[in-house]
Amino acid sequence: MPRVQTLPRADVDLAAPLATVDSPPMAQLAATTNQPSDNFYAEMLVKGLGARFGTAGTTAAGIAVMRTTLRGIGVRPTAMVDGSGLSRADKASPRQLVTLLQAMDRQPADVRTAWRTSLPVIGRSGTLAGRMRGTAAEGRCSAKTGTLRGVSALSGFCTTTGGRSVYFSLLENAVDALAAKRIEDRMVPKIASLDG
């Protein structure tokens, strides 16, 4: 049986690191998470929030940081139990999501740019590369998808043909997800065509 030895804190503080690993910048991590809708990355980012800004590197600590941050930008958070949105216990309203989208656009330029470029562009990249091609939404709308059995979500923003930013959140529950996506694919080009 291996022997485990605990070192005194003073010895730990004097110890040389065995190795270090530098994390990619947050902008790159956000794109790696949002473009393909990588749920594992989303879960790890929430734990990272808890480790860096909260009390521990846990989902609960990360969610506590998110709740505080959301309240600070005017979003009253409801039920959040994980970082990816895969739990059916996660709850959000379209109004909450649009308020969050608008708040992200009011962030400093570097944060705003990193956030905007992390989202899939309709008809061009990520989970939306094959959707709404050849419509007014292609290339002028970016959004985050969400899909569970019986659930479809699409929340994002468009720069309309008239040149203004319009934010949207389409959340459908107890639906056939493919049928819901077809409805989303008709609605978002209409949003993109506003003022056109």
N, C-alpha and C positions, 0 to 999 in steps of 0.2 A: 504494500500500500504506500503511495507517495506521501511524503511528509510535507505538510503545509506550514509555512512559517510566516508570521505577521511581523513586519518590520515596524520599528518605532517611527512616528511621523517625521522626526528630524532626519532619519536615514532616507526616507522617501523623498523629502524635499531636496536632499543633496544628490540623489541618484541621477545619472545621465539617462536621457531618453534612449530607448532602443531603436525607435524609428518614429518618423513623423509623416503624416499624410496631409497635404493641403486640399481642402475642399474646393471644387469649382466655385466660381462666383454665383451668388444667389440668382442672378438673371439666367444663367445657364441651367441651374437646377430647376427653376420655374419652367423654362421651356422644355426641359427633359421630362418634367411631370405633365404639363398641360398639353403639349402637342399630341402625344400618343394616348393621353389620359391614363397615365401610369399610376395605378392605385397604390402600389408598394411605395413608390417615391412620395406620394402624398402622405401616406402614413408616417414615413420616416421624417418628412419635413415637419410634421406636427410634433413629433417627439423631439426633434432638433430645437423647435421653438421653446418647448418646455425646458430643455437642457440649458439653452442660452439665456432665455429671458424669464424663466419660471423657476420652479423649485426642484425639478427633476426631469430627466429625459424620458418622460412617460406620455402616453396619449392624454391622460387626465390633466397633467401639468400644461401640455401644449394647448389643449382646449381652453384652459383657464386664461392663458395668454391671449388666445384668439378672442375670447369673450370680452376681455378688457379692451383690446384693440378695436373690436367692432363697436363697442359702446362709445369709444372715443371719437369715432367717425359718424356717430348718429344712427347706428344699426342696433336695434334691440335684438340680441340673439335669442333664438328659441332652442330647440333640442339639438345638441351636437354630441355625438358619442364616439365618432372616429374621425380620421383625417381625410378619408377618401370619399365619404358619402355613400359607401356601400351598405351601411346599416339602414334598415327601414325605420329605425328610431330617429334618424337624422331628419330634422324638419326645417324648412325655410320657405318664406313666401316670395312671390315675384317682386313685391315691393322691397323686401329686405335685400334681395339680390341686385335690383336696379340701384338702390341707394349705395350699396357697396361698389358697384361699377362706376357710378358717378364720383364717389369718394376717391377711387383709384385714379381717376383722371385729374383730380386736384392735387395729387402728390407732386413732389419735386420732379423735374424733367427726367432725371436718370431713372427714378423708380417708375414713373409713368411709362417711359419707353420700354423698360425691361418687362413690365406687366403686359403692355399691349403686344409686344413681339413674342411673348410666351404663349399667347392664345392662337389656336388654329385659325387660319384665314379661309373663309368659305370658298370652295372650289379650287384651293391652292395648296393647303398644307394640313398636316396632322389628321385628326379624326374627321375633318371636314373637307379633305382634299377632293373627294369624289361627289360631294353634295352641291347642289344648286349651281352647277356649271352652266354657263351661258345665260345666266339671269343677272338682274341688276345687283344681286347680292355678291356675286363672284368678285373677289378682290377688294370689295369695299366694306365687308362685314367680317368681324372676328368674334368667335364665341367659344364657350366651353360646353361640351356635351356631357350628358349623364344618362346612363341607361341601366335599369334593373328590369327584371321580369314584370311587365305591366306598368312600367314607368319610363317616361322619356322627358328629358330636360334639355333646353338650349337657352343659354343666357349670354348676352354679349352686347356689342355695339356696332352700329353702321355709320359710315360717313355717307350720307345720302347723296343722291344725284344732284341735290340742291346745295350740297356742301356743309350741312350741319350734322352734328353728332346726335344720334338717337340710340338710347339704351333700351334693351328689351330682355324679358325673361319669360320663357314659355315653359311651364311645368305641367305635365299631364300625368295623372295617376289613374289606376284601374283602366288602362287602355292597352290595346295591342301596340307595342312599341314601334313596329314598322309602319302601321297606319298613322301613328302620331308623328313620326318623322316625315311622312308625306305631307301632313298638314303644316308642320314647321317649314318644310321646303317650299310651300306656297305662301306662307305668311311673311317670312323674312325678306324675300325679294320685294314684297309690297312695302315693307318698312324702308328698305334701301331706296325705293323709288319716290319716297316722300319729297315734295318740293321739286319733283322732276318735270 
